Amino acid sequence: MSNAFLDTVKNRRSLYAISKENILSDEKLEALIGEAILHTPSAFNSQSARVVLLLNEHHDKLWNMTEETLRKIVPAENFEPTAQKMAAFRSGYGTVLFYEDQSVIQGLQEQFPLYKDNFPLWSNHSSGMLQFVVWTALEAEGYGASLQHYNPLIDERVAQEWNVPSNWKLIAQLPFGKPTAPAGEKTFQPLEERLKVYK
């Protein structure tokens, strides 16, 4: 089976060994992520996704702030692996911050009370799709990335530093850069245990 889209999906992996060497211009990165935001589906066409793209020194600042925050929580004698993780993320070129606008979700809950409990769940579905689209689009351009979740520990500091509206909820962080080492081998559970087909 030959399918360029699925080939890109297969190649998308969690890559932690990344460098600051750029592949696309900042303008092309912005355009790529903008296209992903515009064309990723959302429940009721809510378009609740919000993104902050941090490049260059802003990217470094994010991971410095995250490291400072974690130093207050992780015991000093156990901090070295965390410090190495932060250094790996910081070694990349940029970070995509994924948000969901809670005011959009609340508006839908008021407009469609029958589905009130589902809108936060559907919001997370939409965000997950956007994360995947951006991650895979970056892979297609030659970048490596890994998805991180240091929220809510860093939410307040990030919001203050980059003027993030209070109704935006941080969902995930995607540090990316040019790969400097391949991903490790990936194992799979038996497909027959995960896929049922009735003909």
RODREN-332192 format. One record per atom (N, C-alpha, C): residue in three letters; x, y, z. Coordinates in steps of 0.02 Angstrom, whole numbers, padded with zeros to 5 digits, always signed. Example, Ala and Ser with C-alpha at 12.3 -4.5 7.8 and 13.67 -1.06 7.14 Angstrom:
BEGIN
ALA+00660-00284+00390
ALA+00615-00225+00390
ALA+00660-00165+00390
SER+00642-00112+00354
SER+00684-00053+00357
SER+00645+00002+00394
% end
This chain:
BEGIN
MET+00042-00059+00000
MET+00000+00000+00000
MET+00044+00062+00000
SER+00034+00106-00048
SER+00072+00167-00052
SER+00026+00227-00042
ASN+00038+00264+00011
ASN-00003+00321+00027
ASN+00042+00373+00060
ALA+00052+00429+00027
ALA+00100+00479+00053
ALA+00079+00504+00122
PHE+00014+00513+00132
PHE-00010+00537+00197
PHE+00006+00486+00251
LEU-00010+00422+00240
LEU+00004+00372+00291
LEU+00079+00362+00302
ASP+00118+00371+00250
ASP+00191+00367+00258
ASP+00215+00421+00307
THR+00187+00481+00300
THR+00205+00535+00346
THR+00182+00520+00417
VAL+00122+00492+00423
VAL+00095+00473+00488
VAL+00142+00422+00521
LYS+00165+00373+00482
LYS+00210+00322+00508
LYS+00276+00352+00531
ASN+00300+00402+00495
ASN+00365+00432+00511
ASN+00362+00478+00572
ARG+00302+00502+00590
ARG+00296+00546+00648
ARG+00309+00506+00712
ARG+00360+00525+00747
ARG+00380+00491+00809
ARG+00398+00542+00861
SER+00402+00521+00924
SER+00427+00564+00976
SER+00503+00567+00971
LEU+00529+00627+00956
LEU+00601+00637+00948
LEU+00624+00688+01000
TYR+00672+00667+01040
TYR+00697+00709+01094
TYR+00765+00739+01079
ALA+00801+00709+01032
ALA+00867+00735+01012
ALA+00856+00782+00953
ILE+00853+00847+00969
ILE+00838+00898+00918
ILE+00886+00956+00926
SER+00894+00994+00872
SER+00941+01049+00874
SER+00907+01114+00854
LYS+00942+01170+00863
LYS+00917+01236+00845
LYS+00926+01252+00771
GLU+00956+01207+00733
GLU+00964+01219+00662
GLU+00895+01222+00629
ASN+00881+01276+00594
ASN+00815+01285+00566
ASN+00810+01251+00497
ILE+00749+01234+00479
ILE+00734+01204+00414
ILE+00692+01252+00372
LEU+00639+01279+00402
LEU+00596+01328+00370
LEU+00610+01397+00400
SER+00594+01449+00362
SER+00596+01516+00391
SER+00541+01523+00443
ASP+00548+01572+00487
ASP+00497+01584+00538
ASP+00430+01598+00505
GLU+00431+01634+00450
GLU+00369+01650+00414
GLU+00335+01587+00388
LYS+00374+01540+00362
LYS+00344+01478+00337
LYS+00319+01434+00394
LEU+00354+01435+00450
LEU+00329+01398+00508
LEU+00261+01426+00530
GLU+00257+01492+00533
GLU+00194+01524+00553
GLU+00138+01506+00504
ALA+00154+01505+00439
ALA+00104+01488+00389
ALA+00082+01416+00395
LEU+00129+01371+00407
LEU+00114+01300+00415
LEU+00066+01288+00473
ILE+00081+01319+00530
ILE+00039+01310+00589
ILE-00029+01345+00579
GLY-00029+01401+00545
GLY-00091+01435+00530
GLY-00137+01392+00487
GLU-00109+01358+00437
GLU-00149+01313+00394
GLU-00178+01256+00435
ALA-00138+01230+00481
ALA-00162+01175+00524
ALA-00220+01199+00568
ILE-00215+01258+00596
ILE-00269+01286+00637
ILE-00333+01294+00596
LEU-00326+01320+00536
LEU-00385+01334+00494
LEU-00421+01270+00473
HIS-00384+01216+00460
HIS-00413+01159+00427
HIS-00420+01097+00470
THR-00404+01101+00534
THR-00417+01045+00579
THR-00490+01048+00603
PRO-00527+00994+00599
PRO-00598+00996+00617
PRO-00609+01008+00692
SER-00669+01034+00708
SER-00689+01044+00777
SER-00764+01033+00783
ALA-00787+01010+00840
ALA-00858+00996+00851
ALA-00899+01059+00843
PHE-00955+01053+00806
PHE-00999+01110+00793
PHE-00963+01167+00757
ASN-00907+01150+00725
ASN-00864+01201+00694
ASN-00848+01257+00743
SER-00835+01237+00805
SER-00824+01285+00859
SER-00761+01326+00851
GLN-00710+01296+00818
GLN-00646+01331+00807
GLN-00618+01359+00873
SER-00620+01318+00924
SER-00599+01339+00991
SER-00523+01335+01002
ALA-00486+01307+00954
ALA-00414+01300+00962
ALA-00380+01368+00960
ARG-00330+01376+01003
ARG-00287+01435+01004
ARG-00215+01410+01010
VAL-00170+01445+00978
VAL-00100+01423+00978
VAL-00054+01482+00991
VAL-00001+01469+01030
VAL+00054+01517+01039
VAL+00117+01483+01012
LEU+00150+01514+00965
LEU+00212+01487+00936
LEU+00270+01526+00965
LEU+00313+01491+01001
LEU+00372+01522+01032
LEU+00435+01501+00994
LEU+00471+01550+00968
LEU+00532+01536+00930
LEU+00591+01571+00962
ASN+00651+01545+00946
ASN+00713+01578+00966
ASN+00717+01588+01042
GLU+00730+01648+01066
GLU+00739+01659+01138
GLU+00675+01648+01177
HIS+00617+01655+01145
HIS+00553+01642+01179
HIS+00547+01568+01195
HIS+00568+01527+01149
HIS+00569+01454+01160
HIS+00615+01436+01219
ASP+00674+01464+01219
ASP+00721+01452+01274
ASP+00692+01474+01341
LYS+00660+01531+01341
LYS+00632+01558+01402
LYS+00578+01512+01431
LEU+00537+01482+01387
LEU+00486+01436+01410
LEU+00516+01379+01450
TRP+00568+01348+01423
TRP+00596+01290+01456
TRP+00639+01309+01516
ASN+00667+01369+01516
ASN+00700+01394+01577
ASN+00648+01403+01633
MET+00591+01432+01616
MET+00538+01442+01664
MET+00511+01376+01690
THR+00503+01329+01645
THR+00478+01263+01665
THR+00527+01229+01712
GLU+00591+01234+01697
GLU+00642+01205+01740
GLU+00641+01237+01809
GLU+00636+01303+01811
GLU+00632+01338+01876
GLU+00572+01316+01916
THR+00516+01308+01883
THR+00455+01285+01916
THR+00463+01215+01945
LEU+00493+01171+01906
LEU+00501+01102+01928
LEU+00552+01095+01984
ARG+00602+01140+01986
ARG+00651+01137+02040
ARG+00619+01148+02108
LYS+00563+01182+02109
LYS+00527+01194+02173
LYS+00487+01133+02195
ILE+00480+01085+02150
ILE+00437+01027+02164
ILE+00477+00962+02170
VAL+00525+00953+02124
VAL+00564+00891+02122
VAL+00622+00896+02171
PRO+00632+00846+02214
PRO+00689+00848+02261
PRO+00755+00856+02224
ALA+00800+00896+02253
ALA+00864+00912+02221
ALA+00903+00849+02202
GLU+00901+00799+02246
GLU+00941+00738+02233
GLU+00912+00697+02175
ASN+00850+00712+02155
ASN+00819+00675+02100
ASN+00810+00718+02038
PHE+00840+00778+02037
PHE+00824+00826+01985
PHE+00862+00816+01920
GLU+00918+00780+01921
GLU+00960+00776+01862
GLU+00923+00751+01799
PRO+00883+00697+01803
PRO+00846+00676+01743
PRO+00799+00730+01717
THR+00768+00767+01762
THR+00724+00822+01741
THR+00764+00877+01707
ALA+00822+00893+01735
ALA+00865+00945+01705
ALA+00886+00924+01635
GLN+00901+00860+01625
GLN+00920+00835+01559
GLN+00863+00841+01509
LYS+00802+00827+01533
LYS+00743+00834+01490
LYS+00735+00906+01468
MET+00740+00952+01517
MET+00731+01023+01501
MET+00784+01046+01451
ALA+00846+01022+01460
ALA+00900+01040+01414
ALA+00885+01014+01344
ALA+00857+00953+01340
ALA+00841+00924+01275
ALA+00787+00965+01240
PHE+00735+00985+01276
PHE+00683+01026+01246
PHE+00710+01094+01224
ARG+00752+01124+01268
ARG+00780+01190+01255
ARG+00827+01188+01194
SER+00855+01131+01179
SER+00902+01126+01123
SER+00867+01131+01056
GLY+00800+01129+01055
GLY+00763+01135+00993
GLY+00756+01206+00970
TYR+00720+01215+00915
TYR+00712+01281+00884
TYR+00651+01319+00910
GLY+00598+01283+00925
GLY+00536+01317+00945
GLY+00490+01271+00983
THR+00436+01300+01009
THR+00385+01261+01044
THR+00316+01287+01023
VAL+00271+01240+01010
VAL+00202+01257+00996
VAL+00162+01245+01060
LEU+00127+01296+01084
LEU+00083+01289+01142
LEU+00012+01284+01117
PHE-00022+01231+01136
PHE-00091+01219+01115
PHE-00139+01239+01171
TYR-00187+01280+01153
TYR-00238+01304+01200
TYR-00307+01289+01173
GLU-00357+01290+01219
GLU-00428+01288+01200
GLU-00462+01348+01234
ASP-00500+01385+01195
ASP-00534+01444+01220
ASP-00597+01423+01258
GLN-00595+01430+01324
GLN-00650+01408+01366
GLN-00714+01448+01356
SER-00707+01510+01334
SER-00767+01551+01323
SER-00808+01524+01264
VAL-00775+01496+01214
VAL-00810+01464+01158
VAL-00848+01403+01182
ILE-00816+01363+01223
ILE-00847+01302+01250
ILE-00907+01320+01294
GLN-00898+01369+01337
GLN-00953+01390+01381
GLN-01012+01417+01340
GLY-00997+01454+01286
GLY-01050+01480+01243
GLY-01090+01423+01211
LEU-01056+01371+01190
LEU-01090+01314+01161
LEU-01131+01277+01213
GLN-01105+01273+01274
GLN-01143+01240+01327
GLN-01209+01277+01341
GLU-01206+01343+01339
GLU-01266+01382+01350
GLU-01314+01376+01291
GLN-01287+01373+01230
GLN-01328+01369+01170
GLN-01360+01300+01161
PHE-01323+01248+01181
PHE-01347+01179+01171
PHE-01342+01141+01238
PRO-01386+01157+01286
PRO-01380+01127+01353
PRO-01385+01051+01353
LEU-01418+01022+01304
LEU-01424+00949+01301
LEU-01355+00916+01296
TYR-01308+00950+01264
TYR-01240+00922+01255
TYR-01189+00954+01302
LYS-01213+00987+01353
LYS-01169+01027+01396
LYS-01108+00988+01421
ASP-01118+00927+01444
ASP-01062+00888+01472
ASP-01013+00865+01419
ASN-01035+00864+01356
ASN-00991+00838+01303
ASN-00944+00890+01274
PHE-00962+00954+01279
PHE-00921+01004+01245
PHE-00848+01006+01269
PRO-00834+01001+01335
PRO-00763+00998+01355
PRO-00727+00937+01326
LEU-00762+00881+01323
LEU-00732+00820+01294
LEU-00719+00830+01220
TRP-00767+00858+01184
TRP-00758+00869+01112
TRP-00703+00921+01100
SER-00697+00968+01145
SER-00642+01017+01140
SER-00574+00982+01142
ASN-00568+00933+01189
ASN-00506+00896+01193
ASN-00494+00854+01131
HIS-00548+00827+01102
HIS-00540+00790+01039
HIS-00511+00836+00985
SER-00540+00896+00978
SER-00517+00943+00928
SER-00444+00962+00939
SER-00427+00974+01003
SER-00358+00992+01018
SER-00310+00935+01001
GLY-00331+00873+01017
GLY-00289+00816+00999
GLY-00277+00811+00925
MET-00329+00824+00886
MET-00321+00822+00813
MET-00273+00876+00790
LEU-00280+00935+00818
LEU-00235+00990+00797
LEU-00163+00974+00816
GLN-00153+00947+00875
GLN-00085+00927+00896
GLN-00056+00878+00846
PHE-00096+00829+00826
PHE-00073+00779+00779
PHE-00058+00810+00711
VAL-00102+00853+00688
VAL-00092+00885+00622
VAL-00028+00926+00622
VAL-00018+00968+00673
VAL+00042+01010+00676
VAL+00104+00966+00681
TRP+00103+00917+00724
TRP+00160+00872+00735
TRP+00178+00837+00669
THR+00128+00811+00634
THR+00140+00775+00573
THR+00163+00822+00517
ALA+00135+00882+00515
ALA+00156+00932+00465
ALA+00229+00951+00477
LEU+00249+00959+00539
LEU+00319+00974+00554
LEU+00364+00915+00533
GLU+00341+00855+00546
GLU+00379+00795+00525
GLU+00389+00795+00450
ALA+00336+00813+00413
ALA+00340+00813+00340
ALA+00392+00863+00314
GLU+00406+00914+00353
GLU+00456+00965+00334
GLU+00526+00948+00359
GLY+00532+00893+00396
GLY+00598+00872+00418
GLY+00613+00886+00492
TYR+00564+00910+00529
TYR+00573+00924+00601
TYR+00559+00861+00642
GLY+00588+00861+00702
GLY+00571+00812+00753
GLY+00538+00847+00811
ALA+00493+00813+00846
ALA+00457+00845+00901
ALA+00435+00792+00952
SER+00413+00815+01009
SER+00383+00771+01060
SER+00330+00811+01096
LEU+00276+00778+01115
LEU+00221+00812+01147
LEU+00229+00809+01223
GLN+00224+00867+01256
GLN+00235+00872+01328
GLN+00173+00902+01362
HIS+00169+00889+01428
HIS+00111+00913+01467
HIS+00135+00937+01536
TYR+00162+00998+01537
TYR+00183+01027+01600
TYR+00130+01075+01628
ASN+00073+01076+01597
ASN+00016+01112+01623
ASN-00017+01067+01677
PRO-00046+01094+01730
PRO-00056+01166+01742
PRO+00001+01200+01781
LEU+00057+01164+01792
LEU+00111+01191+01833
LEU+00138+01257+01806
ILE+00140+01264+01740
ILE+00171+01323+01710
ILE+00121+01374+01684
ASP+00056+01359+01689
ASP+00005+01399+01656
ASP+00009+01473+01673
GLU+00013+01487+01737
GLU+00009+01557+01759
GLU+00070+01597+01735
ARG+00129+01569+01742
ARG+00190+01605+01721
ARG+00191+01615+01646
VAL+00169+01565+01609
VAL+00167+01571+01536
VAL+00117+01625+01515
ALA+00059+01625+01547
ALA+00007+01674+01531
ALA+00032+01745+01544
GLN+00068+01754+01599
GLN+00095+01821+01616
GLN+00149+01842+01567
GLU+00192+01796+01549
GLU+00249+01813+01506
GLU+00228+01830+01435
TRP+00178+01793+01409
TRP+00160+01803+01339
TRP+00089+01829+01330
ASN+00062+01861+01381
ASN-00003+01894+01377
ASN-00057+01848+01350
VAL-00061+01789+01377
VAL-00112+01740+01356
VAL-00178+01757+01390
PRO-00232+01763+01353
PRO-00297+01779+01383
PRO-00317+01728+01437
SER-00350+01751+01488
SER-00368+01708+01545
SER-00417+01653+01526
ASN-00454+01661+01472
ASN-00502+01610+01451
ASN-00470+01556+01407
TRP-00405+01561+01393
TRP-00371+01509+01355
TRP-00343+01458+01405
LYS-00357+01395+01394
LYS-00332+01341+01438
LYS-00276+01304+01402
LEU-00218+01300+01435
LEU-00160+01266+01406
LEU-00172+01190+01407
ILE-00162+01158+01349
ILE-00174+01087+01342
ILE-00109+01047+01335
ALA-00062+01072+01295
ALA-00001+01034+01281
ALA+00053+01079+01253
GLN+00115+01053+01255
GLN+00172+01090+01228
GLN+00210+01043+01181
LEU+00231+01070+01123
LEU+00265+01031+01072
LEU+00332+01063+01055
PRO+00386+01045+01090
PRO+00452+01070+01069
PRO+00475+01034+01006
PHE+00505+01073+00960
PHE+00527+01043+00897
PHE+00593+01072+00875
GLY+00627+01036+00831
GLY+00691+01058+00803
GLY+00714+01007+00752
LYS+00772+01019+00724
LYS+00800+00972+00675
LYS+00826+00911+00712
PRO+00804+00850+00692
PRO+00827+00789+00728
PRO+00902+00780+00724
THR+00931+00759+00779
THR+01002+00744+00781
THR+01014+00669+00793
ALA+00961+00632+00806
ALA+00965+00559+00815
ALA+00897+00529+00798
PRO+00896+00469+00772
PRO+00832+00438+00754
PRO+00792+00418+00816
ALA+00728+00407+00806
ALA+00686+00382+00860
ALA+00704+00309+00874
GLY+00689+00287+00935
GLY+00700+00217+00952
GLY+00651+00172+00916
GLU+00663+00107+00920
GLU+00619+00059+00888
GLU+00551+00060+00922
LYS+00499+00055+00883
LYS+00431+00056+00909
LYS+00400-00014+00903
THR+00370-00037+00958
THR+00337-00102+00956
THR+00262-00091+00953
PHE+00226-00140+00928
PHE+00154-00134+00919
PHE+00118-00193+00950
GLN+00061-00179+00981
GLN+00017-00232+01004
GLN-00012-00266+00942
PRO-00029-00330+00947
PRO-00057-00365+00889
PRO-00119-00329+00861
LEU-00119-00316+00796
LEU-00173-00279+00765
LEU-00239-00316+00771
GLU-00236-00383+00771
GLU-00298-00422+00775
GLU-00333-00413+00843
GLU-00296-00388+00893
GLU-00327-00374+00958
GLU-00356-00303+00961
ARG-00342-00262+00910
ARG-00362-00192+00911
ARG-00409-00173+00854
LEU-00418-00217+00806
LEU-00459-00202+00748
LEU-00508-00259+00736
LYS-00572-00243+00733
LYS-00624-00292+00716
LYS-00656-00270+00650
VAL-00663-00316+00604
VAL-00693-00303+00539
VAL-00750-00352+00527
TYR-00807-00326+00506
TYR-00864-00368+00489
TYR-00882-00354+00416
LYS-00882-00405+00375
LYS-00896-00398+00303
LYS-00963-00430+00285
% end
